[in-house]
């Protein structure tokens, strides 16, 4: 599976997705892109988008979301606060993903 991590997530999270191809927004040269533009860039290149941006679900038209969006909801965007959410996200990836928005807390 091809996974894109939002620019506000620590790059070290990439190592928590074994067996998947993981890139960051920065890796792709897309840093600073607004959500709508970012969704257009993701189309056909990635299977899911992972972000800590809880407001994203209100900022984009979900009918135009080109991939499922996984929101990591932690006390901060620090690596230590986020890494514990990844195992549950990985379990979700093993089954068919039916939702456009998936929140992990």
N, C-alpha and C positions, 0 to 999 in steps of 0.2 A: 504494500500500500504506500502511496506517496502522500506524505504529511507535510503541511506548511505550518510553521510556528510563527505567531505574531511577533513583531519587532520588540514588544515590551516584555517578552518572555526571555529568561536566561538561556543562552545558547547551550549551556551544559545539559539542559533537558533532552537534547537530541539523543544522548546515549541511553536514555530510558525507553527507547522504541526499537529494540533489537528486531531484526528481520524486516524492517521498514526503511524506506528511503525518506529521510527527514531533512528539510531545508528550512532556513529562517527567511523572513521577509528581507532581512539585510543581505543574506546570501544571494538572493535573487536580484538585488539592486532596486528593490521596491520600497525602501524606507521612506516614510513620510506620505505614502499614498493614502488617500481617504478610502473609507470602507467600500463604497460603491465601485470605485476604480480598481481597488484591490480584488474585489469579487470578479471583475471582468478579466483581470490578469490571471487569476487562478484557474479559470475555465479551461478544461482539457489538460491541465498540467498537474493538478493535485486531486487527491481523493477526499481529503478532509482539511479543515483549517482549525487550528487550536489557538485560542486567545484567552486572555484574562479579562477582556473588555465586556463587562456585564451589560453595558449600554448598547452594545452592537445590535442586539435583537430589536432595539427601538430605532436604530439609525439606518438600517437597510430594510428594503422591502423583501421579506423572507420568500416571497414567490420568485424572486430573482436570485436567491442564493444558489450558486452553481454547485456547491458541495455542502455536506453537513458541517455545521459549526459546533465545535466543542469548546465550551466556556469553562475555564478553570477558576473556581471561586474560592480564594484563600484569603487569609488575613493580610497578605502583601504579595507582591510579585517577586519576592525573593525565592531563590532556588530551594532553600530548605522548607519553605512554606508550600511550595507547589509540587515537589517531587512525590509526595505521598498520595497525590491525586491520580498519578499516572497509571498505577495498577488497575484501578477501576475503569479508566478510559480504555486500556488495552483489552480488558474483558469485553467491553462493548464492541470493540473492533472485530472480535472473533465471531460475532453474530451479525445478521443483516441489520444495517443501520437504516431505520425507517424515519427517524426524526430529522428535521432540518437544524434544530437547536438541541444540544445535549449539554446539561450543566452538571459539573462535578464539584462537590463541596467536601 
